Amino acid sequence: MTQLTDLAQGQHYPAGALYIVATPIGNVADITLRALHVLGLADRIAAEDTRNTAQLLARYGIAKPSIAVHEHNERSAAERVIEHLRNGERIACVSDAGTPGISDPGAKLVDAVRDAGFPVIPLPGASALTTALSAAGAWVQAFTFVGFLATKSKQRAAQLQAYAKQPAALVFYEAPHRIVETVRALVDALGGDRQLLIARELTKLHESLHRCTLAEGPTWLAGDANRQRGEFVLVVEGAPQQEDADDAHDALLAMLLEELSVSSAARLAATLTGASRNALYARALLLSKSAEE
Ligand code: SAM
C-alpha cells in the first residue's frame, strides 16, 4: 500500500492546473489513490454542489475551500477558477458523482481553462457509463453515449429516430420517475427485438443488472415497484446489420466455380468478402446446379 501511495505521489502535479477528478457513483470506497492524493494536494475544489462534496471529502478526512461550478453558472465560475489558476493554485474539479463532464458540469470549465492557457489534467475513476458497459457483454462492441434523452415526448422520439439505424449500441442515463416512460419510448422507436441491459443502483446496496429484450423491459419494470427505484443506465443493442442481398456475390462465385468445387469456392469467397460461408455455400450450390442444367 505504501508503494502504491508512493506511486500516486511520485507523479508530477504542476501548480496552476485544473485537475478533473472522478468520485464514486455510490460506494464511497470507489475512489482512486491518485484522486485522494490530488484532492489532498489541491488548493481549492471546484464542485457541482459544495455541500455534497464537503460531506464526501470529510469521509476521506479532507477539507478544502471550494467554488460552486454548476449547470447554471459554469461560464462565470470558470472566470473565478482561472483567477485562482493565475495565482498558481491547483484546482480539483469534481461533480456530485462519477466523472465530471459526463452528463455533469465540467466540460465548459475545461474549455475555458484550456483557452486561458492552463493545463487540464484528467484523473480516471468511476463513471456509471463505463461501470454498466463493463458488465454488458459481447453484444456491445461500439457504443454511442446518449446520456439523458429529452423529457418531451416529441423531442425524444425525434432524437431516437436519429439513432434508430445506428449499428452501435446506445447508452442512456435515466432517473427513476421517467424510467418506465423512457423504456416504452425506446420500444416504440427501436422495436422490441433488441437486447436491453437495465443497470440500476450500480455499486450500491440494491444494485441490479437485468438483461432482457426491449419488448420485455416495461413488463419487467412493472413486476416490482423496487425495480423502478434508484439511478439507471440503459444499454440497448445497436440496429441489426443489413444482410447482403442473396445474389451480392454471384459474380465472384461464378468465377470461382469455373476452377473450384462448391465448398472451396464458398470458402474462398467467404475469406475474400467476409460474408457468411454457409450462405455462400448455399448460393454456390444453386449456381452450380443451374449451370449444369
Ligand atoms: N457524471 C456521472 C457519471 O460519470 O456517470 C453521471 C452524472 S448524471 C447527472 C447522473 C445519472 O448517472 C443518473 O441519473 C443515472 O442515470 C446515472 N448514474 C449515476 N450513478 C449511478 C449508479 N450508481 N447506478 C446507475 N446509474 C447511475
Boltz pocket constraint, residues with backbone or C-beta under 6 A from the ligand:
constraints:
  - pocket:
      binder: B
      contacts: [[A, 25], [A, 26], [A, 95], [A, 97], [A, 98], [A, 99], [A, 100], [A, 101], [A, 102], [A, 103], [A, 104], [A, 126], [A, 127], [A, 128], [A, 129], [A, 172], [A, 173], [A, 174], [A, 175], [A, 199], [A, 200], [A, 201], [A, 202], [A, 203], [A, 204], [A, 231], [A, 232], [A, 233]]
      max_distance: 6.0
